[in-house]
Amino acid sequence: MAGPVIGSAPVFELGRAAAGCSVRVAEAPAGLPDGFPRVLDLPMAWTGAQFVDHESDYIHTLSESDLHEAENALMHFKALGLDGDLVARDNFPLPTLGPRLDQIRRDVHGGKGFGVIRGLDPLKYSVEDLTVLYLGIQSYIANRHGRQDKKGNMLVHIVADNSSKLKAGHHRHSTSPIEAGDVVSWLTRSTAASGGKCIISSAYTVYNVLAASRPDVIRTLARSDWPFAMPRFQCRPVLFYHQGRLMINFGRVPLMGSAIHPRSQGLPGVTSRQTEALDAVEAIAKAAQLEISTRAGDMHFINNLAILHRREGFVNGEAPRERRHLVRMRLRDDELGWNLPADLRQEWSAAFEENGPQVWHVEPMPDGFFPLRSQAN
């Protein structure tokens, strides 16, 4: 799971268009690819054990004065009479909290790669006010919002829906197989009765283990012969080392298909060597993972190019407060956002170009509005 896909199974999903993937080889050389480092000795290379007794290293709890300042910023913004999607740092003033949020922003982009902001009570605010608070606080982490589908949906509501096999397979997971965004953010409006933890792992740690023990796997991941089927057919690497940064971007569903999204038989499949590489990544990620128990009102920020993430299975209760509801967004920061390799630029451009459609649903989308398409289309 690199970057995006969040499923109930313990699977970490990772992240040149052509008629086929012509650079495939029967056996890869043993050493690291040219230009790839022997080790990444950086804060983004961590293990979950480091944070077991140090939650305050990544959970930033809003104080009463912080909440008061955020509510004042909300009133200031509403007095301007602007649409909610126009909230930004310059019209959502946080003079005391803002500099601390900027530290989280820098940590997400260049430190450990993730952070949680805690303390909002969703029951205290209307849905509209809660959304503006989320957008206003979020604007201090990244200043640009990305579309999450061709229809231009900016807010995606992740809720369980068992009314059909297709919806169950769609809504219980991240609603897009590959997230085109430097940062993935979500606000938890309500949690399930049990389960649903956010589970993350460092791609940098995975890399260091593989570089020391299985450099041939690094070579396999870095080859341009991975046959992605979604959102379009494309042969490209899973793993990149670009301008001094390691990046990973993949999902098993776009590569292998699923019962809900069957893969077209006309497309090339992954090789046994590639399957072995994905399994190695997931095994290391699971061994080094961090589990984060989520509370209603939590705002998560994940560096989607460097952090592998999934979610624990969950069971909803009968009460509305016991039914899991996340609101997810794709973000990019103009100052700190990473320069991307050519293979990833098209999807990012489609998500963040200014002239595309933008649709903002503060409640779950009308039935059928979000494209529930198969990979074969």
N, C-alpha and C positions, 0 to 999 in steps of 0.2 A: 504494500500500500504505500505508495509514495505519494505523497501529497494528498490524494483525495479520498479514495473510496473507503467508506465506513460501513462495515458489515458486522453481523452478529457472530460470524465464525471467526476463530482466531487466526485471521489471515491479514498480513500487512501488505497492502496493495502498493506497488511502486508507481513511479512516473518517469527523407527524400521521396517524396511521393514517387512511385514507380509501379509498373505493372506487376512486378514481383520483387523479391528481396534477393538481389543477385550477388551480394557480397558474402553469402554463407560459405562456411568452410567446415570440413569434416572435423578438424582438430585445430584448436587455437594454440598459439605459442604460450609458453609457460609464464613469461615475465609480464610485468605491468605494461600497459600501453605507453607509447612515447609521450613524455610530458606529464604523466600522472605521478603524484608524489608518493614516496614510500610510507609516509605517515602524515596525518592531519592533526597537528598538535594545536588545537583551537578550542575555545569554550563550547563550540557547537558539537564537539565530540564528548558526550557524557553518557552515563548509565543511570538508570532509574534509582539504583541504590544510593546515589549521591544525594537524593532529595527526600529520602524516606523520613528523616527527622528534621528536614529543612524546608517545609512547605512555603515559608515566607520568602524563599528565594525565587518562587515563580507565582505565588498567589498574592496579589496586591489588594488588600481589603480597604474599601473606602470608609473613611471615618465619618462621623456625623457632620463635621465641618465640610468634608469633601462632598457629601450628598447635598448639603445646603447650597454649596457653590454651584453644583451641577443643576439643581432646581432653579437657582437664580438665572443660570445661563439658558435654561429652557424657557423661562418667562421672557427673558430678553429676546430670544429668537422668535417666540410667538408674537411678540409685540411688533416685530418687523413685517408681519403679514406675508411671509414667504412660504412657498411650498416646502414640505418637509425634506424633500430630496436635495434641497439647496443648503442644508446645514453644513457648516464648515468652521474651521478654527476662528476665522475673523468675525463670525456672527454668533459663535457659541463660546463666550469668553470664560476661561478657567485660569485665572491668574495665579492661583496657588497650586491647584491640582495639575494644571497643564504641564509644567516642567517635569513633574514626576511621571506623567504619561509619556512624555518625550523620552525618558529613560527606558521605559518599557518598549517603546518604538525602536530604539537603538538596540536593545537586547534581542528583540524579535528578528531584526535584520542582520545583526552582526555579533550577537552574543550566543546565548543558549538556543535561541530560535523559537521560543514559545513563551506565553505568559497568560495568566488568568486575572481578570479584574472582578472582584467579588464585593457584594454589599448592596446592590440594588434589590428592592423588594417589588417584584412585578405586580403584586396585588395592590400596591399603593397608587398606581398610575393607570390612566386610561391606556388603551392599546396605542393610540396615536402618540401620547406623551412618552410612553416607554420606548417607542420606536425612535423618536427624536432624541431622547437621552442616549440611546444606543449609538445612533449615528453621530451625535455630537461628541461623545467620549471617544468613539472610534476614529473620528477625524484627526485626533492627536497621534494615532498609531500609523495611519496611512491615509493619504488625501484623495485617492481615486477609487471609484467603485466600478466593478466589472459586471457585465451581463453574464447570466448563467445558462442561457439557451438562446436559440435563434429568435424567439419571440421578444427577447429583451427583458426577461424577468430579472430584477435586481435583488429581491428578497425571495429566498426559497424556504418554504416551511417544511420541515422534516417531521412528519408525524406518522404513526402507524395506521395503516388502512388495510383491513383484511377482507374488504368487500369483494375482491376478485384476486385471482392468482397474480395477474399482472401488477395490480396496485400493491399487493403485499410484497412482491419482489422489488418494487420500485421505491416505495416510500420508507421502507425499513432501512434502506441504505442511503448513502449519499446519492442525490438525484442526478449526478453526472459522473460518468466513469473516470474522466480525467479533468481535474480542476485547472482551468487556465487562470491562475492568479498567483502572485508572489506570496500573498498572505491569505489564508482562509480564516474567516472570523465567524463565530456564531454566538448568539444570545440564547440562553436557556430560559424560556418562559415558564416551563414547568417540567418536573422530572417524573420518571416512572415510579411505580410503587416499589420496585426493586430493580437493581442492575442498571445498565446504561452508562457505566464509567467510560470516560475518555481514556484511551490507551495510546501512548505515543512512544516513539523510539527515534534515536538519532541516526540518520543516514551516514553521518561522519564516523560514528562508532562502528557501524556495519562495515564501512569502507576500510577502516583501520584493521579490523579483524581479518577481512578477506585479503587485504594487501599483504599482511604478514603470513597468512596461511594458505590462501588460494588465489594468487594473482591471476591465474588462468580464468577464474570466475569474473574478475574485474574486466578482463579483456572481452569476455563474452557479453557482459552487460554494456560495454562501451561500443560494441559493433553496431553498424547501421542496418542490420538485417532483422530487426524485431518487427513483425508484421501487425501493426496496430490496425484495428478495424473501425475504431470510433475515435473522434466524431467523423472521421473520414479515413479511407485506407491510406496508410503511410508507413514506410519503412524507415526506422530511425533508431538511435540508441535508447536504452533505458537510463543509462548513467552518462553524465557529462562532467568533464573538468574544463571549465571555460573561464578565462581571465582570472585564474587563481581561486575559483570557487567550484566546489563539488555540487552538482545538482542531480536530482533523481526524479523521474516522472514516469509513472506507469500504473496500470491497473490490470488485474488478471482477466477481467471480463472483456476489455477491448482486445486482449491478446488471445484469449482462449474461449470466450463465449460463456454462456450459462443457460440454465433451463429457461429463464425468462427472456434472455437475449441470445438466442442461438446464433452461432457464427456461420456465415455463408460458406457453403462447401466449396465455392469457387475461389476462396482466398487461401493463401499458404498458411500452414499452421506453425506453431512453435516447434523447435527441435527438442530432442531429449536433452541436449546440452543446455539449451535455454531454460527448460523446465528445472533442471538441476540448479541453475543459477538463481532462479526465483525462489526455489525452496531454501537455498543457502541464505539468501537475504532474509527471508521470513524467520528462519530458525535463529539467526543471530539477533534480529530485531526483537523477537519475543524474549530472548534471554536477557536483553538489556533494557526492557521496556519500563515505562513509568505509568502507573495507573492513577488517574485523577478522578476522585469522586466529585460529581458535579452537583451544584445547588441551583435552585431557581434564582435567576438574576445574574448568574455567572456569565461573563463575556470571555470567550477563549480566542486567542490569537496564535496561529500556527504558521511558521515559515514553511510554505508549501513546497519549496524546492529542496529543503534539507531535513524535514521532519516527516517520518512515516507515522501514519495515524489510522486508527480504527476505533470502533466502539464495542464495548461489552454488550452481550444480549440483555434484553430487559423485559419486564412484565409490567404492563399497565394495570392500574387499579380502576375502580368504578368512578371515583370522584374526579372531577375535572383537574384538580391539583395533582392527581396521581397519573396523569396521562402525559407522556413525554412529548414536548413540543419545542423544537429548536428553530431559530431563524438564522439562516446562513447567508454569508456574503463573500464575494471575492474582492480582494483589495490589492492596490499597488501604491507605493509611495514614490513620488517623482524624484525625491532627493536620494533616498536610500535603496530604492528598488534595484535589483540585480540586473546587469546586462545579460541578455539571453542568447544562447546559441541559435543559429539559423533554424534548426529543426523545431524549435518551440515557439518561434515568433508569430507564426500565422494564427495560432489559437489565442495567444495573448492579445494580438492586434484586434481580432474579432471581438474579444471580450471588452477591451478598453478603448476602442476608437470612439471619438466623441460624437460622430454623426449617426451612430446606430440607434435603434429603438431602445427605450427604457420604460419598463412597466414596474410599478411599485404596488404590491399587494401587502397591506399590513395584516391581513388575515389569510389563512390558507387559500390557495388559488381555486377558482371555480373548477368543477369537475371537467377533466379533459383539457384544461387550458395549458398545463405543462405538457410538453411533448413526450408521450410514453411510446417512443419509437423503438423498433428492434434494431439491432446492429446491422442487419442485412439491408436496411433501407439506405 
